[in-house]
Amino acid sequence: MILNDINFETYHKNYPDKDGYFGKYGGSYLPPELVAPMHEINDAYMTICKSSKFVNELRRIRKEFQGRPTPITHLERLSTKIGGAQIYVKREDLNHTGAHKLNHCMGEGLLAKYMGKKKLIAETGAGQHGVALATAAAFFGLECDIYMGTVDIKKQAPNVARMKILGARVIEVTHGLQTLKEAVDAAFDAYCLEYKDSIYCIGSVLGPHPFPSMVRDFQSVIGVEARAQFLEMTGELPDAVVACVGGGSNAMGIFSGFLNDPVELFGVEPLGRGTKLGDHAASLMYGTEGVMHGFNSIMLKDENGDPAPVYSIASGLDYPSSGPEHSFLMEKGRVKYDAICDEESIDAFFELSRMEGIIPAIESSHALAYGIKLAKTMNKGSILVNLSGRGDKDLAHVIECYGFRDGEK
Ligand SMILES: Cc1ncc(COP(=O)(O)O)c(C=O)c1O
């Protein structure tokens, strides 16, 4: 497929370029002390990702430890109720630890092991990346420090407990809004001091080169599996693929399998409480170009040009920017982006739970809510939604804020 001068048949060979740019987005904007460590990670990854030993080891881990491939489920009852397109979900909630995050964490952990590092450092929002990284650290016998904002620690208590049980240190970040952006700041600062023996494992397709492409590569297992599975199940490709976008890793993972196909791709951002700055985290829809956390992308800025405060009920989506590849694919028109508010995501959360027996993560509920909306506009056809994670971590918060939706608290 060729669209706006981009040949998607050869896309993965050409993007990003050697400096980590997707068009004008991406790159590496770093304090001088981090330039050499990032080069070290890039060089190691570029060498290792081509070695059959690394590739085969990761394949074995995916099958024997993660439980991959995850299935695709046809939501028959929900689709019949909607009466439009058929909805299918790719079940990343069934990936070990309950979300897609483990796909890149096992890759990053294996890379750290090959590089002789002793510790994994990262931030987490919803706690899924933290749990996944703590799992990888335990599996590979590495230390693990996870930075997490006070607000998220309260909202995602079960995941905090899981990280600690897995042997990670959870370090509370008490400044600013005490959510994901501040956690990234703190993890970066820690890495600046500890880069010799540790590796920074970014939780999404964000940060300086090589993280946006490296995390995408590790997550592309979702798209590769999903494409083959969908063809086998239905004999054709879906008409549309939908995924939620926080930093954008689950979306890039599934989109990468369909970029060269005649399949519409939709990224769904969190509209939170509304369109006012501070009430949402729909950075691609309402943001402008800027540099943050070492990369150039589209971001939400305050009146001083600094990252704006953001909000979403979904801790994993409330980040003021998105991965550079998303900005590029939006600019080129290959992926369309839209947003879903808190209430709509909660409706989808209960709908999937009660119609299909699957409790989704609130992040994934954003994608499902959009899939349901889209299905209603189509008389026929099929939509594949990436169900990026399961909702166990969200139960207490949802019940506290919304009750059980049947008149009983
Ligand atoms: C279940 C789930 N889905 C989606 C996300 C958003 O991350 P990304 O946009 O990188 O997929 C998160 C982040 O924590 C998550 O836990």
The ligand as a Tripos MOL2 file, in Angstrom:
@<TRIPOS>MOLECULE
LIG
   16    16     1     0     0
SMALL
NO_CHARGES

@<TRIPOS>ATOM
      1 C1         -4.0630   -2.6800   30.0540 C.3       1 LIG1
      2 C2         -3.3790   -1.4820   29.4960 C.ar      1 LIG1
      3 N1         -3.6980   -1.0970   28.2450 N.ar      1 LIG1
      4 C3         -3.1180   -0.0090   27.6850 C.ar      1 LIG1
      5 C4         -2.1830    0.7330   28.3770 C.ar      1 LIG1
      6 C5         -1.5880    1.9480   27.7110 C.3       1 LIG1
      7 O1         -0.2820    1.7660   27.3060 O.3       1 LIG1
      8 P1          0.0990    1.7150   25.7820 P.3       1 LIG1
      9 O2         -0.5870    2.8680   25.1130 O.co2     1 LIG1
     10 O3          1.5640    1.8360   25.7850 O.co2     1 LIG1
     11 O4         -0.3750    0.4140   25.2330 O.co2     1 LIG1
     12 C6         -1.8080    0.3620   29.6820 C.ar      1 LIG1
     13 C7         -0.8020    1.1060   30.4300 C.2       1 LIG1
     14 O5         -0.5050    0.8580   31.5650 O.2       1 LIG1
     15 C8         -2.4260   -0.7920   30.2470 C.ar      1 LIG1
     16 O6         -2.1410   -1.1930   31.4920 O.3       1 LIG1
@<TRIPOS>BOND
     1     1     2 1
     2     2     3 ar
     3     2    15 ar
     4     3     4 ar
     5     4     5 ar
     6     5     6 1
     7     5    12 ar
     8     6     7 1
     9     7     8 1
    10     8     9 2
    11     8    10 1
    12     8    11 1
    13    12    13 1
    14    12    15 ar
    15    13    14 2
    16    15    16 1
@<TRIPOS>SUBSTRUCTURE
     1 LIG1         1 GROUP 0 **** ****
